[in-house]
């Protein structure tokens, strides 16, 4: 926490203008360290989050010293492909905002269009207002926010939800932070169609795709969390898997890695059951090459059916 230190001159007089304050917040540093541990890569995003945290720490220090300051605009936009860490970063951003007392709670309410838009007249407003009420004091995370706007459908009620959100983002901005997320190109078109929303968002963060090496590290970390590990041959096979899978449709970065690991564990479990007999701790925790190479990305059939997501 920042602490103000009064300046006392040689006559023992406290001079307001010379008071000093120390920028300290162990809670924020703990959250930033957690981000670095949890999320591989994403250097530009992590740097921007660090800058936002620094800005908020300075803003709080200015307020504590009685300096003129305008409440910062905290609404954000996270753009990028699926599985790039947007939801996780929203959770950590909520923790930072709470540590610095910009929100009352670190809770995040995650919603999509279905949670906000009704199917008949008079249904959308109460749905949207109820979601905002639940999120008040914390963060409202709207994934695939562009689906709120469907101009091709004259009977769509998404615009009503947007207008209610805009009002809350302005009138309740001291008690609510809204983060909208989705694919970059679709979000850009969404903002062009709704300039009022774009003008209320101060921070636009773009989440890049992971590289093959980064995804390999993601796989190692996820397995470690679950008490598993790759054998040397298994890790080599997984690197080959990633090179093939990243070229196919429906690839979702870390999300696809997590799904692949779940299938590897299923195959390992079946192999061990069929093997029978006593098992060592190493056998129970090792993911070998055969679990990985059983994936359809290595089969000729997958090459002839590129439209199907691989397993």
Phi and psi restraints in degrees (value plus and minus 20) as a CYANA .aco file:
   2 UNK   PHI     -94.0   -54.0
   2 UNK   PSI     121.7   161.7
   3 UNK   PHI    -148.2  -108.2
   3 UNK   PSI     106.8   146.8
   4 UNK   PHI    -103.7   -63.7
   4 UNK   PSI     115.6   155.6
   5 UNK   PHI    -138.3   -98.3
   5 UNK   PSI      91.8   131.8
   6 UNK   PHI     -85.6   -45.6
   6 UNK   PSI     120.7   160.7
   7 UNK   PHI    -111.8   -71.8
   7 UNK   PSI     106.4   146.4
   8 UNK   PHI    -135.1   -95.1
   8 UNK   PSI     103.0   143.0
   9 UNK   PHI    -100.2   -60.2
   9 UNK   PSI    -194.8  -154.8
  10 UNK   PHI     -85.3   -45.3
  10 UNK   PSI     -36.7     3.3
  11 UNK   PHI    -115.5   -75.5
  11 UNK   PSI     -14.6    25.4
  12 UNK   PHI      58.3    98.3
  12 UNK   PSI       0.1    40.1
  13 UNK   PHI    -116.8   -76.8
  13 UNK   PSI     108.8   148.8
  14 UNK   PHI     -99.1   -59.1
  14 UNK   PSI      97.9   137.9
  15 UNK   PHI    -121.3   -81.3
  15 UNK   PSI      94.4   134.4
  16 UNK   PHI     -75.0   -35.0
  16 UNK   PSI     -63.1   -23.1
  17 UNK   PHI     -87.6   -47.6
  17 UNK   PSI     -39.6     0.4
  18 UNK   PHI    -122.5   -82.5
  18 UNK   PSI     -13.2    26.8
  19 UNK   PHI     -84.1   -44.1
  19 UNK   PSI     125.8   165.8
  20 UNK   PHI    -141.6  -101.6
  20 UNK   PSI     135.1   175.1
  21 UNK   PHI    -157.1  -117.1
  21 UNK   PSI     121.5   161.5
  22 UNK   PHI    -120.1   -80.1
  22 UNK   PSI     107.4   147.4
  23 UNK   PHI    -104.5   -64.5
  23 UNK   PSI      77.7   117.7
  24 UNK   PHI    -153.5  -113.5
  24 UNK   PSI     114.0   154.0
  25 UNK   PHI    -178.5  -138.5
  25 UNK   PSI      71.2   111.2
  26 UNK   PHI     -80.9   -40.9
  26 UNK   PSI     -53.0   -13.0
  27 UNK   PHI     -82.4   -42.4
  27 UNK   PSI     -61.9   -21.9
  28 UNK   PHI     -86.4   -46.4
  28 UNK   PSI     -63.4   -23.4
  29 UNK   PHI     -82.9   -42.9
  29 UNK   PSI     -55.8   -15.8
  30 UNK   PHI     -84.0   -44.0
  30 UNK   PSI     -61.6   -21.6
  31 UNK   PHI     -86.5   -46.5
  31 UNK   PSI     -63.1   -23.1
  32 UNK   PHI     -83.6   -43.6
  32 UNK   PSI     -57.5   -17.5
  33 UNK   PHI     -84.4   -44.4
  33 UNK   PSI     -57.6   -17.6
  34 UNK   PHI     -85.2   -45.2
  34 UNK   PSI     -58.6   -18.6
  35 UNK   PHI     -80.4   -40.4
  35 UNK   PSI     -63.7   -23.7
  36 UNK   PHI     -85.2   -45.2
  36 UNK   PSI     -53.4   -13.4
  37 UNK   PHI     -96.4   -56.4
  37 UNK   PSI     -60.7   -20.7
  38 UNK   PHI     -97.7   -57.7
  38 UNK   PSI     -57.4   -17.4
  39 UNK   PHI    -132.9   -92.9
  39 UNK   PSI     101.2   141.2
  40 UNK   PHI     -99.4   -59.4
  40 UNK   PSI     123.9   163.9
  41 UNK   PHI      46.4    86.4
  41 UNK   PSI    -160.1  -120.1
  42 UNK   PHI      37.0    77.0
  42 UNK   PSI      17.2    57.2
  43 UNK   PHI     -75.4   -35.4
  43 UNK   PSI     -64.9   -24.9
  44 UNK   PHI     -83.0   -43.0
  44 UNK   PSI     -58.2   -18.2
  45 UNK   PHI     -88.3   -48.3
  45 UNK   PSI     -64.9   -24.9
  46 UNK   PHI     -81.9   -41.9
  46 UNK   PSI     -59.5   -19.5
  47 UNK   PHI     -83.5   -43.5
  47 UNK   PSI     -61.6   -21.6
  48 UNK   PHI     -87.6   -47.6
  48 UNK   PSI     -60.1   -20.1
  49 UNK   PHI     -82.2   -42.2
  49 UNK   PSI     -60.5   -20.5
  50 UNK   PHI     -82.4   -42.4
  50 UNK   PSI     -58.6   -18.6
  51 UNK   PHI     -86.3   -46.3
  51 UNK   PSI     -61.9   -21.9
  52 UNK   PHI     -83.1   -43.1
  52 UNK   PSI     -63.1   -23.1
  53 UNK   PHI     -81.3   -41.3
  53 UNK   PSI     -62.4   -22.4
  54 UNK   PHI     -83.2   -43.2
  54 UNK   PSI     -62.4   -22.4
  55 UNK   PHI     -79.9   -39.9
  55 UNK   PSI     -62.9   -22.9
  56 UNK   PHI     -88.9   -48.9
  56 UNK   PSI     -55.6   -15.6
  57 UNK   PHI     -85.1   -45.1
  57 UNK   PSI     -62.1   -22.1
  58 UNK   PHI     -86.9   -46.9
  58 UNK   PSI     -61.9   -21.9
  59 UNK   PHI     -79.4   -39.4
  59 UNK   PSI     -62.8   -22.8
  60 UNK   PHI     -85.3   -45.3
  60 UNK   PSI     -60.3   -20.3
  61 UNK   PHI     -83.1   -43.1
  61 UNK   PSI     -60.5   -20.5
  62 UNK   PHI     -81.5   -41.5
  62 UNK   PSI     -62.6   -22.6
  63 UNK   PHI     -84.1   -44.1
  63 UNK   PSI     -59.5   -19.5
  64 UNK   PHI     -87.1   -47.1
  64 UNK   PSI     -45.5    -5.5
  65 UNK   PHI    -112.7   -72.7
  65 UNK   PSI     -17.2    22.8
  66 UNK   PHI      56.2    96.2
  66 UNK   PSI      -1.2    38.8
  67 UNK   PHI    -100.9   -60.9
  67 UNK   PSI     133.3   173.3
  68 UNK   PHI     -85.1   -45.1
  68 UNK   PSI     108.7   148.7
  69 UNK   PHI    -175.6  -135.6
  69 UNK   PSI     120.0   160.0
  70 UNK   PHI    -114.9   -74.9
  70 UNK   PSI     121.8   161.8
  71 UNK   PHI     -76.5   -36.5
  71 UNK   PSI     107.3   147.3
  72 UNK   PHI     -88.3   -48.3
  72 UNK   PSI     125.9   165.9
  73 UNK   PHI    -100.7   -60.7
  73 UNK   PSI     104.8   144.8
  74 UNK   PHI    -132.2   -92.2
  74 UNK   PSI     -26.0    14.0
  75 UNK   PHI     -84.2   -44.2
  75 UNK   PSI     124.0   164.0
  76 UNK   PHI    -156.3  -116.3
  76 UNK   PSI     141.9   181.9
  77 UNK   PHI    -147.9  -107.9
  77 UNK   PSI     107.6   147.6
  78 UNK   PHI    -132.7   -92.7
  78 UNK   PSI      97.7   137.7
  79 UNK   PHI    -138.7   -98.7
  79 UNK   PSI     126.1   166.1
  80 UNK   PHI     137.6   177.6
  80 UNK   PSI     151.5   191.5
  81 UNK   PHI     -94.6   -54.6
  81 UNK   PSI     144.5   184.5
  82 UNK   PHI     -80.0   -40.0
  82 UNK   PSI     128.2   168.2
  83 UNK   PHI      58.1    98.1
  83 UNK   PSI      -1.2    38.8
  84 UNK   PHI    -122.6   -82.6
  84 UNK   PSI     -10.2    29.8
  85 UNK   PHI      76.0   116.0
  85 UNK   PSI      -6.6    33.4
  86 UNK   PHI     -84.3   -44.3
  86 UNK   PSI     -65.4   -25.4
  87 UNK   PHI     -86.1   -46.1
  87 UNK   PSI     -63.2   -23.2
  88 UNK   PHI     -80.7   -40.7
  88 UNK   PSI     -61.6   -21.6
  89 UNK   PHI     -87.2   -47.2
  89 UNK   PSI     -53.6   -13.6
  90 UNK   PHI     -83.3   -43.3
  90 UNK   PSI     -59.9   -19.9
  91 UNK   PHI     -82.7   -42.7
  91 UNK   PSI     -63.2   -23.2
  92 UNK   PHI     -91.2   -51.2
  92 UNK   PSI     -54.6   -14.6
  93 UNK   PHI     -83.6   -43.6
  93 UNK   PSI     -58.2   -18.2
  94 UNK   PHI     -82.6   -42.6
  94 UNK   PSI     -58.1   -18.1
  95 UNK   PHI     -85.5   -45.5
  95 UNK   PSI     -61.5   -21.5
  96 UNK   PHI     -82.9   -42.9
  96 UNK   PSI     -66.5   -26.5
  97 UNK   PHI     -81.0   -41.0
  97 UNK   PSI     -57.2   -17.2
  98 UNK   PHI     -90.5   -50.5
  98 UNK   PSI     -62.0   -22.0
  99 UNK   PHI     -78.8   -38.8
  99 UNK   PSI     -53.5   -13.5
 100 UNK   PHI    -116.4   -76.4
 100 UNK   PSI     -11.5    28.5
 101 UNK   PHI      46.2    86.2
 101 UNK   PSI       8.8    48.8
 102 UNK   PHI    -108.1   -68.1
 102 UNK   PSI     -38.2     1.8
 103 UNK   PHI    -153.9  -113.9
 103 UNK   PSI     134.8   174.8
 104 UNK   PHI     -96.3   -56.3
 104 UNK   PSI     -43.3    -3.3
 105 UNK   PHI    -161.7  -121.7
 105 UNK   PSI     137.4   177.4
 106 UNK   PHI    -113.3   -73.3
 106 UNK   PSI      -7.5    32.5
 107 UNK   PHI     -94.3   -54.3
 107 UNK   PSI     127.5   167.5
 108 UNK   PHI    -143.0  -103.0
 108 UNK   PSI     106.2   146.2
 109 UNK   PHI    -120.7   -80.7
 109 UNK   PSI      92.2   132.2
 110 UNK   PHI    -117.5   -77.5
 110 UNK   PSI     106.5   146.5
 111 UNK   PHI    -157.7  -117.7
 111 UNK   PSI     145.5   185.5
 112 UNK   PHI    -148.9  -108.9
 112 UNK   PSI    -195.2  -155.2
 113 UNK   PHI     -72.7   -32.7
 113 UNK   PSI     -63.5   -23.5
 114 UNK   PHI     -80.0   -40.0
 114 UNK   PSI     -46.0    -6.0
 115 UNK   PHI    -100.9   -60.9
 115 UNK   PSI     -35.0     5.0
 116 UNK   PHI    -133.3   -93.3
 116 UNK   PSI     -52.6   -12.6
 117 UNK   PHI    -125.1   -85.1
 117 UNK   PSI     111.4   151.4
 118 UNK   PHI    -108.3   -68.3
 118 UNK   PSI     155.7   195.7
 119 UNK   PHI    -126.7   -86.7
 119 UNK   PSI     -21.4    18.6
 120 UNK   PHI    -169.8  -129.8
 120 UNK   PSI     147.2   187.2
 121 UNK   PHI     -79.0   -39.0
 121 UNK   PSI     112.8   152.8
 122 UNK   PHI      68.0   108.0
 122 UNK   PSI     -21.9    18.1
 123 UNK   PHI    -114.6   -74.6
 123 UNK   PSI     -50.4   -10.4
 124 UNK   PHI     -89.8   -49.8
 124 UNK   PSI     -65.8   -25.8
 125 UNK   PHI     -77.5   -37.5
 125 UNK   PSI     -71.3   -31.3
 126 UNK   PHI     -84.4   -44.4
 126 UNK   PSI     -54.9   -14.9
 127 UNK   PHI     -83.6   -43.6
 127 UNK   PSI     -68.1   -28.1
 128 UNK   PHI     -85.4   -45.4
 128 UNK   PSI     -63.4   -23.4
 129 UNK   PHI     -85.7   -45.7
 129 UNK   PSI     -53.5   -13.5
 130 UNK   PHI     -88.1   -48.1
 130 UNK   PSI     -60.3   -20.3
 131 UNK   PHI     -83.3   -43.3
 131 UNK   PSI     -64.8   -24.8
 132 UNK   PHI     -81.6   -41.6
 132 UNK   PSI     -60.9   -20.9
 133 UNK   PHI     -80.2   -40.2
 133 UNK   PSI     -62.7   -22.7
 134 UNK   PHI     -85.9   -45.9
 134 UNK   PSI     -53.9   -13.9
 135 UNK   PHI    -104.0   -64.0
 135 UNK   PSI     -34.9     5.1
 136 UNK   PHI     -75.5   -35.5
 136 UNK   PSI     116.5   156.5
 137 UNK   PHI      69.1   109.1
 137 UNK   PSI     -22.1    17.9
 138 UNK   PHI    -165.5  -125.5
 138 UNK   PSI    -159.7  -119.7
 139 UNK   PHI    -140.3  -100.3
 139 UNK   PSI     114.6   154.6
 140 UNK   PHI    -125.5   -85.5
 140 UNK   PSI      96.5   136.5
 141 UNK   PHI    -126.6   -86.6
 141 UNK   PSI      95.5   135.5
 142 UNK   PHI    -128.6   -88.6
 142 UNK   PSI      85.3   125.3
 143 UNK   PHI    -104.4   -64.4
 143 UNK   PSI     124.3   164.3
 144 UNK   PHI      30.6    70.6
 144 UNK   PSI      31.3    71.3
 145 UNK   PHI     -81.0   -41.0
 145 UNK   PSI     -44.9    -4.9
 146 UNK   PHI     -83.8   -43.8
 146 UNK   PSI     -39.3     0.7
 147 UNK   PHI     -91.3   -51.3
 147 UNK   PSI     -29.3    10.7
 148 UNK   PHI     -88.2   -48.2
 148 UNK   PSI     -45.7    -5.7
 149 UNK   PHI    -130.0   -90.0
 149 UNK   PSI      92.4   132.4
 150 UNK   PHI    -150.3  -110.3
 150 UNK   PSI      59.4    99.4
 151 UNK   PHI     -84.7   -44.7
 151 UNK   PSI     -41.5    -1.5
 152 UNK   PHI     -91.5   -51.5
 152 UNK   PSI     -33.5     6.5
 153 UNK   PHI    -131.3   -91.3
 153 UNK   PSI      86.3   126.3
 154 UNK   PHI     -85.7   -45.7
 154 UNK   PSI     -41.8    -1.8
 155 UNK   PHI    -117.2   -77.2
 155 UNK   PSI     -10.7    29.3
 156 UNK   PHI     -98.0   -58.0
 156 UNK   PSI     122.9   162.9
 157 UNK   PHI    -126.9   -86.9
 157 UNK   PSI      -4.7    35.3
 158 UNK   PHI     -83.5   -43.5
 158 UNK   PSI     -56.2   -16.2
 159 UNK   PHI     -82.1   -42.1
 159 UNK   PSI     -53.3   -13.3
 160 UNK   PHI     -83.9   -43.9
 160 UNK   PSI     -61.6   -21.6
 161 UNK   PHI     -84.0   -44.0
 161 UNK   PSI     -60.2   -20.2
 162 UNK   PHI     -81.8   -41.8
 162 UNK   PSI     -64.4   -24.4
 163 UNK   PHI     -83.3   -43.3
 163 UNK   PSI     -57.9   -17.9
 164 UNK   PHI     -88.1   -48.1
 164 UNK   PSI     -59.8   -19.8
 165 UNK   PHI     -83.1   -43.1
 165 UNK   PSI     -62.4   -22.4
 166 UNK   PHI     -80.5   -40.5
 166 UNK   PSI     -61.8   -21.8
 167 UNK   PHI     -83.4   -43.4
 167 UNK   PSI     -62.6   -22.6
 168 UNK   PHI     -88.6   -48.6
 168 UNK   PSI     -58.2   -18.2
 169 UNK   PHI     -82.9   -42.9
 169 UNK   PSI     -47.1    -7.1
 170 UNK   PHI    -110.8   -70.8
 170 UNK   PSI     -72.4   -32.4
 171 UNK   PHI     -95.7   -55.7
 171 UNK   PSI     -46.3    -6.3
 172 UNK   PHI    -134.6   -94.6
 172 UNK   PSI       4.8    44.8
 173 UNK   PHI     -87.9   -47.9
 173 UNK   PSI     -35.9     4.1
 174 UNK   PHI    -102.0   -62.0
 174 UNK   PSI     -27.1    12.9
 175 UNK   PHI    -154.6  -114.6
 175 UNK   PSI     -11.6    28.4
 176 UNK   PHI    -172.5  -132.5
 176 UNK   PSI     111.4   151.4
 177 UNK   PHI    -137.1   -97.1
 177 UNK   PSI     107.5   147.5
 178 UNK   PHI    -127.5   -87.5
 178 UNK   PSI     109.5   149.5
 179 UNK   PHI    -139.2   -99.2
 179 UNK   PSI      99.0   139.0
 180 UNK   PHI    -121.9   -81.9
 180 UNK   PSI     125.8   165.8
 181 UNK   PHI    -163.3  -123.3
 181 UNK   PSI     137.4   177.4
 182 UNK   PHI     139.5   179.5
 182 UNK   PSI    -194.0  -154.0
 183 UNK   PHI     -80.1   -40.1
 183 UNK   PSI     122.4   162.4
 184 UNK   PHI     -80.2   -40.2
 184 UNK   PSI     -70.2   -30.2
 185 UNK   PHI     -83.9   -43.9
 185 UNK   PSI     -60.7   -20.7
 186 UNK   PHI     -89.5   -49.5
 186 UNK   PSI     -56.4   -16.4
 187 UNK   PHI     -86.8   -46.8
 187 UNK   PSI     -57.3   -17.3
 188 UNK   PHI     -83.1   -43.1
 188 UNK   PSI     -62.5   -22.5
 189 UNK   PHI     -86.4   -46.4
 189 UNK   PSI     -56.9   -16.9
 190 UNK   PHI     -81.7   -41.7
 190 UNK   PSI     -64.4   -24.4
 191 UNK   PHI     -88.0   -48.0
 191 UNK   PSI     -57.3   -17.3
 192 UNK   PHI     -82.2   -42.2
 192 UNK   PSI     -54.5   -14.5
 193 UNK   PHI    -102.3   -62.3
 193 UNK   PSI     -36.7     3.3
 194 UNK   PHI    -154.4  -114.4
 194 UNK   PSI      51.3    91.3
 195 UNK   PHI     -80.0   -40.0
 195 UNK   PSI     -47.9    -7.9
 196 UNK   PHI     -83.2   -43.2
 196 UNK   PSI     -55.0   -15.0
 197 UNK   PHI     -92.2   -52.2
 197 UNK   PSI     -64.2   -24.2
 198 UNK   PHI     -80.0   -40.0
 198 UNK   PSI     -58.7   -18.7
 199 UNK   PHI     -90.4   -50.4
 199 UNK   PSI     -38.5     1.5
 200 UNK   PHI    -111.9   -71.9
 200 UNK   PSI     -23.4    16.6
 201 UNK   PHI    -126.2   -86.2
 201 UNK   PSI     100.8   140.8
 202 UNK   PHI    -112.1   -72.1
 202 UNK   PSI     -49.2    -9.2
 203 UNK   PHI    -141.5  -101.5
 203 UNK   PSI      97.4   137.4
 204 UNK   PHI    -132.8   -92.8
 204 UNK   PSI      93.5   133.5
 205 UNK   PHI    -132.8   -92.8
 205 UNK   PSI     107.1   147.1
 206 UNK   PHI    -123.2   -83.2
 206 UNK   PSI     104.1   144.1
 207 UNK   PHI    -116.1   -76.1
 207 UNK   PSI      94.1   134.1
 208 UNK   PHI     -95.7   -55.7
 208 UNK   PSI     140.1   180.1
 209 UNK   PHI     -88.2   -48.2
 209 UNK   PSI     133.8   173.8
 210 UNK   PHI     -99.6   -59.6
 210 UNK   PSI     129.1   169.1
 211 UNK   PHI    -100.8   -60.8
 211 UNK   PSI     148.7   188.7
 212 UNK   PHI     -81.2   -41.2
 212 UNK   PSI     -62.2   -22.2
 213 UNK   PHI     -84.3   -44.3
 213 UNK   PSI     -59.2   -19.2
 214 UNK   PHI     -85.6   -45.6
 214 UNK   PSI     -59.9   -19.9
 215 UNK   PHI     -88.3   -48.3
 215 UNK   PSI     -52.9   -12.9
 216 UNK   PHI     -82.6   -42.6
 216 UNK   PSI     -61.7   -21.7
 217 UNK   PHI     -86.6   -46.6
 217 UNK   PSI     -59.1   -19.1
 218 UNK   PHI     -78.1   -38.1
 218 UNK   PSI     -64.2   -24.2
 219 UNK   PHI     -80.8   -40.8
 219 UNK   PSI     -63.4   -23.4
 220 UNK   PHI     -79.7   -39.7
 220 UNK   PSI     -65.0   -25.0
 221 UNK   PHI     -87.5   -47.5
 221 UNK   PSI     -62.3   -22.3
 222 UNK   PHI     -84.4   -44.4
 222 UNK   PSI     -61.2   -21.2
 223 UNK   PHI     -83.9   -43.9
 223 UNK   PSI     -62.3   -22.3
 224 UNK   PHI     -80.4   -40.4
 224 UNK   PSI     -59.4   -19.4
 225 UNK   PHI     -80.9   -40.9
 225 UNK   PSI     -50.9   -10.9
 226 UNK   PHI    -116.3   -76.3
 226 UNK   PSI     -16.1    23.9
 227 UNK   PHI      60.1   100.1
 227 UNK   PSI       9.1    49.1
 228 UNK   PHI    -144.4  -104.4
 228 UNK   PSI     152.2   192.2
 229 UNK   PHI    -178.7  -138.7
 229 UNK   PSI     136.8   176.8
 230 UNK   PHI    -100.9   -60.9
 230 UNK   PSI     122.8   162.8
 231 UNK   PHI     -92.9   -52.9
 231 UNK   PSI     150.3   190.3
 232 UNK   PHI     -79.8   -39.8
 232 UNK   PSI     -63.4   -23.4
 233 UNK   PHI     -89.0   -49.0
 233 UNK   PSI     -55.7   -15.7
 234 UNK   PHI     -85.3   -45.3
 234 UNK   PSI     -61.1   -21.1
 235 UNK   PHI     -88.1   -48.1
 235 UNK   PSI     -58.1   -18.1
 236 UNK   PHI     -83.8   -43.8
 236 UNK   PSI     -61.2   -21.2
 237 UNK   PHI     -86.1   -46.1
 237 UNK   PSI     -57.1   -17.1
 238 UNK   PHI     -87.0   -47.0
 238 UNK   PSI     -57.5   -17.5
 239 UNK   PHI     -81.5   -41.5
 239 UNK   PSI     -60.6   -20.6
 240 UNK   PHI     -86.4   -46.4
 240 UNK   PSI     -60.8   -20.8
 241 UNK   PHI     -76.7   -36.7
 241 UNK   PSI     -67.4   -27.4
 242 UNK   PHI     -82.1   -42.1
 242 UNK   PSI     -62.6   -22.6
 243 UNK   PHI     -79.1   -39.1
 243 UNK   PSI     -59.7   -19.7
 244 UNK   PHI     -95.0   -55.0
 244 UNK   PSI     -65.8   -25.8
 245 UNK   PHI     -86.7   -46.7
 245 UNK   PSI     -54.0   -14.0
 246 UNK   PHI     -86.7   -46.7
 246 UNK   PSI     -38.8     1.2
 247 UNK   PHI    -108.8   -68.8
 247 UNK   PSI     -25.9    14.1
 248 UNK   PHI    -119.2   -79.2
 248 UNK   PSI     141.7   181.7
 249 UNK   PHI     -85.6   -45.6
 249 UNK   PSI     142.2   182.2
 250 UNK   PHI      44.4    84.4
 250 UNK   PSI       3.4    43.4
 251 UNK   PHI     -99.6   -59.6
 251 UNK   PSI     111.7   151.7
 252 UNK   PHI    -145.7  -105.7
 252 UNK   PSI      23.3    63.3
 253 UNK   PHI      32.4    72.4
 253 UNK   PSI    -148.4  -108.4
 254 UNK   PHI     -82.6   -42.6
 254 UNK   PSI     -49.5    -9.5
 255 UNK   PHI     -84.7   -44.7
 255 UNK   PSI     -61.6   -21.6
 256 UNK   PHI     -87.2   -47.2
 256 UNK   PSI     -55.6   -15.6
 257 UNK   PHI     -82.2   -42.2
 257 UNK   PSI     -65.8   -25.8
 258 UNK   PHI     -80.2   -40.2
 258 UNK   PSI     -63.4   -23.4
 259 UNK   PHI     -84.0   -44.0
 259 UNK   PSI     -59.9   -19.9
 260 UNK   PHI     -83.8   -43.8
 260 UNK   PSI     -62.0   -22.0
 261 UNK   PHI     -82.4   -42.4
 261 UNK   PSI     -57.2   -17.2
 262 UNK   PHI     -81.2   -41.2
 262 UNK   PSI     -60.2   -20.2
 263 UNK   PHI     -90.7   -50.7
 263 UNK   PSI     -56.0   -16.0
 264 UNK   PHI     -81.0   -41.0
 264 UNK   PSI     -62.0   -22.0
 265 UNK   PHI     -85.2   -45.2
 265 UNK   PSI     -58.0   -18.0
 266 UNK   PHI     -81.7   -41.7
 266 UNK   PSI     -64.3   -24.3
 267 UNK   PHI     -87.3   -47.3
 267 UNK   PSI     -58.3   -18.3
 268 UNK   PHI     -83.5   -43.5
 268 UNK   PSI     -62.9   -22.9
 269 UNK   PHI     -81.5   -41.5
 269 UNK   PSI     -64.1   -24.1
 270 UNK   PHI     -84.6   -44.6
 270 UNK   PSI     -60.5   -20.5
 271 UNK   PHI     -81.8   -41.8
 271 UNK   PSI     -62.7   -22.7
 272 UNK   PHI     -89.1   -49.1
 272 UNK   PSI     -57.8   -17.8
 273 UNK   PHI     -85.4   -45.4
 273 UNK   PSI     -64.6   -24.6
 274 UNK   PHI     -87.8   -47.8
 274 UNK   PSI     -49.9    -9.9
 275 UNK   PHI     -88.1   -48.1
 275 UNK   PSI     -60.8   -20.8
 276 UNK   PHI      50.1    90.1
 276 UNK   PSI    -198.5  -158.5
 277 UNK   PHI      59.0    99.0
 277 UNK   PSI    -195.9  -155.9
 278 UNK   PHI     -98.8   -58.8
 278 UNK   PSI     129.9   169.9
 279 UNK   PHI    -146.9  -106.9
 279 UNK   PSI     121.3   161.3
 280 UNK   PHI    -108.6   -68.6
 280 UNK   PSI     146.8   186.8
 281 UNK   PHI     -80.8   -40.8
 281 UNK   PSI     -57.0   -17.0
 282 UNK   PHI     -83.2   -43.2
 282 UNK   PSI     -62.5   -22.5
 283 UNK   PHI     -85.8   -45.8
 283 UNK   PSI     -54.2   -14.2
 284 UNK   PHI     -97.3   -57.3
 284 UNK   PSI     -35.5     4.5
 285 UNK   PHI    -135.4   -95.4
 285 UNK   PSI     -28.0    12.0
 286 UNK   PHI    -113.6   -73.6
 286 UNK   PSI     111.5   151.5
 287 UNK   PHI    -121.2   -81.2
 287 UNK   PSI      94.4   134.4
 288 UNK   PHI    -117.6   -77.6
 288 UNK   PSI     154.7   194.7
 289 UNK   PHI     -81.0   -41.0
 289 UNK   PSI     -54.2   -14.2
 290 UNK   PHI     -84.2   -44.2
 290 UNK   PSI     -50.0   -10.0
 291 UNK   PHI     -87.0   -47.0
 291 UNK   PSI     -56.4   -16.4
 292 UNK   PHI     -99.2   -59.2
 292 UNK   PSI     -64.4   -24.4
 293 UNK   PHI     -90.0   -50.0
 293 UNK   PSI     -31.9     8.1
 294 UNK   PHI     -96.4   -56.4
 294 UNK   PSI     -26.7    13.3
 295 UNK   PHI     -85.0   -45.0
 295 UNK   PSI     129.6   169.6
 296 UNK   PHI     -89.5   -49.5
 296 UNK   PSI     -32.6     7.4
 297 UNK   PHI     -86.2   -46.2
 297 UNK   PSI     -39.0     1.0
 298 UNK   PHI    -115.5   -75.5
 298 UNK   PSI     -20.8    19.2
 299 UNK   PHI    -116.0   -76.0
 299 UNK   PSI     133.0   173.0
 300 UNK   PHI     -85.8   -45.8
 300 UNK   PSI     -50.3   -10.3
 301 UNK   PHI     -81.7   -41.7
 301 UNK   PSI     -57.1   -17.1
 302 UNK   PHI     -86.1   -46.1
 302 UNK   PSI     -48.6    -8.6
 303 UNK   PHI     -91.5   -51.5
 303 UNK   PSI     -49.4    -9.4
 304 UNK   PHI    -107.8   -67.8
 304 UNK   PSI     -28.4    11.6
 305 UNK   PHI    -146.5  -106.5
 305 UNK   PSI      45.5    85.5
 306 UNK   PHI     -87.2   -47.2
 306 UNK   PSI     -34.9     5.1
 307 UNK   PHI    -101.7   -61.7
 307 UNK   PSI     -28.8    11.2
 308 UNK   PHI    -116.8   -76.8
 308 UNK   PSI     115.2   155.2
 309 UNK   PHI     -86.1   -46.1
 309 UNK   PSI     114.3   154.3
 310 UNK   PHI    -101.0   -61.0
 310 UNK   PSI     138.5   178.5
